[in-house]
Structure formats: structure tokens, C-alpha cells
Amino acid sequence: MIQSLTEREQSLIDLIVEDPNCSVSRMSKTLQISSVTVRSVLNSLADKGMIVRTWGGAVPAFHPAMAERQRAAVEDKHRIAQAAAALVDEGDTIMIEAGTTTALVARYILGKRGISVVSNSTLIIPYARANPQLSLTMVGGSFRPQTESFVGPIAVGELERFHVRTAFVGTDGFTIEHGLSTHLVEGAEIVRKMAQQAERVVMVADSSKWGHRGFVAVLPLSGVTHIISDVGLPQQAYDELTGYGLEVQRV
């Protein structure tokens, strides 16, 4: 669900996520559009890989947890990703960790030539298809549908083969005292390895993540060089982070 959707497409996605058994007739009644229009939009969503058509309706092509994250802070995530992509030069080598904001970075490097990307995120694949100038290497491992990512020892081991200029990573929470944290042990392992293989680490996260501490410690703030967030990041947080020596953007 990382692609741009029309308002009508998003409304149908929301209905399907809330109730995978929602029928075409109910979609038509709820959105006050014809059944013919519903089927047309469903076909469009299926072509984009957003849903899987079923007899009389559709089911999401994504894990419910992923669908929920995709709907949060959408505009902020796009601005953050666009600012992150501006740090990428033609001919660069980068890593992109799995996440709804990080995946959008791949969207905004469209048009830049000679970019080599290493990632564990399946959300990036549509952008690689759309950009023939982008060279994408996917690491293998155990697939986790709730994060649309490959994780585990195989993924970590394969990341060791690459050295890049920039690693773009996300987080479930960040604070001065505890740095970056997440709810998934396997995701933390990926971020740590990407940070080791990169010359600089750019964390992209909307302001709702500030002040929260996840179950698993990922990196101390000293392991990050840049933070890109939205204008909702409090001034006090901005002052503390920049005072810590980090380059911080609020977009």
C-alpha cells in the first residue's frame, strides 16, 4: 500500500481492511457509488497489487498491521521521504531498511541515475520496476508479512557483503536517553547491521515516534548522523537532538 491512491481507492482499501468480507453491494452503499464503479476501482487496486479479488469482493494483499501503519501520518511520511531522497546523489550506494517511511525514499529517488540500493523491504520493489536506473539488491531471509520484510541470520549475513554511503533506517521510538528502539528483535538486528555497513545513518521518522521507547534497543543516538522528521517534532526535542550533535530536519 505504499503507492499513491486516489481518495476513492483509499476509501475502498479502508473498508476492506476493516472487513475483508465486505461485499461489493455494501461497498457501493457505504461509498454511495455504483456497483460497476466499485468493481472498476477494485480491478485497479488489484492491478496495483493492493488487493486480491475474491468472489463478490476483495481481501487486502497486506498484513493488517502493515495496512494500519500505511494509513498513519501519510502526508508527513511523504515529506520526510522526499527530504531524505534529496540526500541521495546520482551514482550513490544506499541501504533502505523495511518500513513505511523508509520505503518511500525509493519513490523519491526516481529520475536519479546509477543508484545502487540494498534492502530487506518488499515495499521497494514497485519503485525498482518503475526506475530502470535504479539497481536493487534484495537480501534474503525469513519473510515477515507484518513488516513486508526479510529478516533473520540470512538477511544479516547478506548485508555484510555490502558497503554503502548512506543507510536509511526507521524506528518505533526514539529518545535522548535510549536512542532508537523497536518492538521487533529481528528488525533491530537489521538496523544495527546496516549502520555498521554505512558511512552515515539517516533516521526517518514522523514526530509521533519521539519520546517513545520500544521493547528492543536498536541504536544509541551516537549511531545516527541525521534525523529527518516532520514539523510536529517539538522545539524542545529539536534543541536536545541538535545539542547532542545531530543534524535534524523538520519538514
C-alpha positions in Angstrom: 0.0 0.0 0.0 2.9 2.3 -0.5 1.7 3.6 -3.8 -0.3 6.8 -4.2 -4.0 6.1 -4.2 -7.0 8.2 -5.2 -9.4 9.1 -2.5 -11.9 6.6 -3.8 -9.3 3.8 -3.9 -8.2 4.6 -0.3 -11.8 4.6 0.9 -12.3 1.1 -0.6 -9.0 -0.1 0.9 -10.1 1.2 4.3 -13.4 -0.7 4.0 -11.6 -3.9 3.0 -9.1 -3.7 5.8 -11.9 -3.1 8.4 -13.9 -6.0 7.0 -12.3 -8.4 4.5 -15.7 -10.0 4.0 -17.2 -6.6 2.8 -19.3 -7.3 -0.3 -19.4 -5.2 -3.4 -23.0 -4.2 -2.7 -22.0 -3.0 0.8 -19.1 -1.0 -0.6 -21.4 0.5 -3.1 -24.0 1.5 -0.4 -21.3 2.8 2.0 -19.5 5.0 -0.5 -22.6 5.9 -2.4 -21.2 4.8 -5.8 -22.5 2.3 -8.3 -21.5 -1.4 -8.1 -20.0 -1.0 -11.6 -17.7 1.8 -10.3 -16.8 -0.3 -7.2 -15.7 -3.2 -9.4 -13.7 -0.9 -11.7 -11.9 0.6 -8.7 -11.3 -2.9 -7.2 -9.8 -4.1 -10.5 -7.5 -1.0 -10.5 -6.4 -1.8 -6.9 -5.8 -5.5 -7.9 -3.6 -4.3 -10.8 -1.6 -2.2 -8.4 -1.1 -5.2 -6.1 -3.1 -3.6 -3.3 -5.8 -6.3 -3.0 -6.6 -9.8 -4.1 -10.0 -10.1 -5.8 -12.4 -12.7 -4.4 -15.9 -13.9 -5.4 -18.0 -10.8 -4.7 -15.4 -8.7 -3.1 -11.7 -8.5 -2.2 -9.1 -9.0 0.6 -6.1 -6.9 1.4 -2.8 -8.0 -0.2 -1.0 -6.8 3.0 -1.0 -7.9 6.6 -3.5 -5.9 8.7 -0.7 -4.4 10.8 1.1 -3.1 7.7 -2.2 -1.7 6.3 -2.7 0.2 9.6 0.8 1.7 9.5 0.3 2.7 5.9 -2.7 4.9 6.9 -0.8 6.8 9.7 0.7 10.2 9.1 0.7 9.7 5.3 1.5 13.3 4.3 4.2 13.6 6.9 5.8 10.4 5.7 5.9 11.6 2.1 7.6 14.9 3.0 10.1 13.1 5.2 10.9 10.6 2.5 11.3 13.3 -0.1 13.7 15.2 2.1 15.7 12.0 2.7 15.8 11.3 -1.0 17.3 14.8 -1.6 20.4 13.5 0.3 21.0 10.9 -2.4 23.2 11.8 -5.4 23.4 10.2 -8.7 25.7 7.1 -8.6 25.2 6.7 -4.8 25.1 3.4 -2.9 22.4 3.2 -0.2 20.7 0.8 2.1 17.0 1.1 2.9 15.6 -0.7 5.9 12.0 -2.0 5.9 9.3 0.5 7.0 6.5 2.6 5.6 8.5 5.8 5.6 11.8 4.4 4.5 10.3 2.6 1.5 9.0 5.9 0.2 12.6 7.1 -0.1 12.9 4.8 -3.1 9.9 6.5 -4.7 11.5 9.9 -4.5 14.9 8.9 -6.0 13.1 8.2 -9.2 14.9 10.0 -12.0 18.3 9.9 -10.4 20.7 7.7 -12.3 23.1 5.0 -11.2 21.7 4.4 -7.7 22.5 1.1 -6.1 20.1 0.1 -3.4 20.4 -2.8 -0.9 17.2 -3.5 1.1 15.2 -6.1 3.0 11.9 -4.4 2.2 9.5 -5.8 -0.4 7.7 -2.4 -0.4 10.5 -1.1 -2.5 10.1 -3.5 -5.4 7.4 -1.4 -7.3 9.8 1.6 -7.4 12.6 -0.6 -8.8 10.3 -1.7 -11.5 9.4 1.9 -12.3 13.0 3.2 -12.3 15.3 1.4 -14.8 18.2 3.5 -13.5 17.9 2.0 -10.0 19.8 -1.2 -9.2 18.1 -3.0 -6.4 19.6 -5.9 -4.5 17.2 -7.7 -2.1 18.6 -9.6 0.8 17.0 -13.0 1.6 15.9 -14.4 4.9 12.7 -15.2 6.7 9.7 -13.2 5.3 7.6 -11.3 7.8 4.3 -10.2 6.3 3.5 -7.8 9.2 6.5 -5.7 8.1 6.8 -6.7 4.5 10.5 -7.6 5.1 13.1 -10.3 5.1 14.9 -10.7 8.5 17.0 -13.2 10.4 20.5 -14.6 10.2 20.5 -15.0 6.4 19.5 -11.3 5.9 22.0 -10.1 8.4 24.7 -12.2 6.8 24.0 -11.0 3.3 24.1 -7.3 4.4 27.8 -7.9 5.4 28.7 -8.2 1.8 27.9 -4.6 1.0 29.3 -1.2 2.0 27.3 1.9 1.2 27.5 5.6 1.7 24.1 6.0 3.4 21.7 3.8 5.3 18.1 5.0 5.7 16.5 3.5 8.8 13.3 3.9 10.7 12.3 3.4 14.3 9.3 2.7 16.5 10.5 5.2 19.1 13.5 7.5 19.9 14.6 9.4 22.9 17.9 11.1 24.0 18.4 8.6 26.8 17.5 5.4 25.0 18.2 6.2 21.3 16.3 4.2 18.7 14.1 1.3 19.7 11.6 -1.1 18.1 9.1 -3.8 19.0 10.8 -6.5 16.9 14.1 -8.1 17.8 14.8 -9.2 14.2 14.2 -5.7 12.9 16.7 -4.3 15.4 19.4 -6.7 14.1 18.9 -5.5 10.5 19.2 -1.8 11.5 22.4 -2.4 13.5 24.0 -4.3 10.6 23.0 -1.6 8.1 24.5 1.0 10.4 27.8 -0.9 10.5 27.9 -1.1 6.7 27.3 2.6 6.0 29.3 5.7 6.2 26.4 7.7 7.5 23.0 6.7 9.0 19.9 8.7 8.3 16.9 8.0 10.5 13.5 8.9 9.1 10.6 9.0 11.5 7.4 11.1 12.0 7.2 13.1 15.2 4.8 10.6 16.8 7.8 8.4 17.5 9.5 11.0 19.6 9.6 10.2 23.3 8.5 6.6 22.9 10.6 3.6 23.9 10.1 0.3 22.2 10.7 -3.2 23.6 14.1 -3.7 21.9 17.0 -1.2 21.9 18.3 -0.7 18.4 21.0 2.1 18.3 22.1 4.9 20.6 21.8 8.3 19.1 25.6 8.3 18.6 25.0 5.7 15.9 22.9 8.2 13.8 24.2 11.1 11.8 21.0 12.7 10.5 17.3 12.7 11.7 14.5 13.7 9.4 11.1 14.2 11.0 8.1 16.5 10.5 7.2 19.9 11.8 5.3 18.3 14.7 8.6 17.4 16.3 8.6 19.7 19.4 11.1 22.6 19.6 12.5 21.2 22.9 13.2 17.8 21.1 14.8 19.6 18.2 17.0 21.6 20.6 18.0 18.5 22.6 18.8 16.5 19.4 20.8 19.2 17.8 22.6 19.9 21.1 23.6 16.2 21.0 25.4 16.9 17.8 22.9 15.5 15.3 21.8 17.2 12.1 18.0 17.4 12.3 15.5 18.4 9.7 11.8 19.2 10.3 9.8 19.1 7.1 
